[in-house]
Amino acid sequence: MKLIVRPPGDAFRRALSEHAECGRIDAARALVQHAAFVAALRAAGMEVVELAAEPELPDACFVSDALLALPPAGRPNEASALLFATRPGADSRRPEVASVLAAARELRPAARVVTAQAPGTIDAGDVIVYGDRVAIGVSARTNEAGARQLADAVREIGYRPYLCPVRDRLHLASAVTVLRPARLIGTAAGFASLDEAGPDTAPTSGIARLIVPDDEVVGANVLAVGGRCFVPAGNRQAAALMRAAGEMVVELGLSEFTLADGGPTCLVAQVW
């Protein structure tokens, strides 16, 4: 797996955010935190492809929203068979997509490319993949038309897609993320979104749930790569739950990205 990242630019201080203290975003400090994040990924053995900053695009560091890359279902060690270029729900974010897709196409030239089309909108932050399941949040940023376009694309390479309602937060992955194919971490509200899609979306008989309290929702945004679980520092209960489950936890200072409604999963586009 390779990880595409992009550092924040000066415009990051104007990032879209519903956080009560988003006016305090410090772009210079965010750049330092991003560099430390990338260094930690490389220390975990990950190959990182770093794009140039986009000085006029405030949210461009959140590359995850631009692209979903997947290998064939059931073959996680194979190269990506699908590159799905999104159509973000916020108009200001649509110029971010082309450069992320171009980088992914250079890495995986044989992959099929599918581009979301109007009237569909979709942010990949509304998507979590575990085993052969793909949960797609229908949210303020991802509408049903966009979700169904992705569902059709992933079904063609063997995945089972589920459309999940997201009513109380930015993205599905804001409150539930994947540690392993059979282990998820999230808040009660995050798991409720999955359950509303039906009993097969995340059956408790086969998928373990690590449930974090609502006041640690930031700790539900976990990037599990390189045998480590990267989580924003300061989420003690989330970190403790993962360690008790046998996970290797790396806590990182990502406070500036939290102020922009982001977390570690938002900062990478994963390309198999």
BELSULNOR-V345218 format. One line per field, one symbol per residue. ss: DSSP state (H for helix, E for strand, C for the rest). phi: phi as a letter, one per 30 degrees, with the letter a starting at -180 (. if undefined). psi: psi as a letter, one per 20 degrees, with the letter a starting at -180 (. if undefined). A space follows every 50 residues. Layout:
# BELSULNOR-V345218
ss = ???
phi = ???
psi = ???
This chain:
# BELSULNOR-V345218
ss = CEEEEECCCHHHHHCCCCCCCHHHCCHHHHHHHHHHHHHHHHHCCCEEEE ECCCCCCCCCCCHHHHEEEECCCCCCCCCCCEEEECECCCHHHHHHHHHH HHHHHHHCCCCEEEECCCCCCECHHHEEEECCEEEEEECCCCCHHHHHHH HHHHHCCCCEEEEEECCCCCCHHHCEEEEECCEEEECHHHHHHHHHCCCC CCCCCCCEEEECCHHHHHHHCCEEECCEEEEECCCHHHHHHHHHCCCCEE EECCHHHHHCCCCHHHHCEEEC
phi = .cccbbddcededcedacddcddcecddddddddddddddddddjddccc dddcdccecddddeddabcbdeeibdccdecbccddbedcedcddddedd dedddddbddddcbcecdddbacddcbbbbiccbccdcbdcccddddddd edddddcjdcdbccdbccadbeddbabccbecbcbadedddddddddkdd dbdddbbdccccdedbeeddcbccbiibccbddjcddddddddddjdccc cbdbdddddcibadddcbcdbd
psi = qqpprpqqahihijqpqjphkhijpohghhgghgghghhhghhjjqppoo rqqnhjohjiimhhihqppqrqpimiirqpipooprnqhphiihihgghg ggghhhhmhiqppppqqqjqqppiijpqpocjqopopoahhorhgghhgg ggghhhkjqoqppppohjrgrgiijprpgrhkpqprrhhghhgghhirii gmpihioqpopqqhikhhiinpooqkjqopqpqimghggggghhjjqopo pqokhhhhhkkrahhhjqopo.
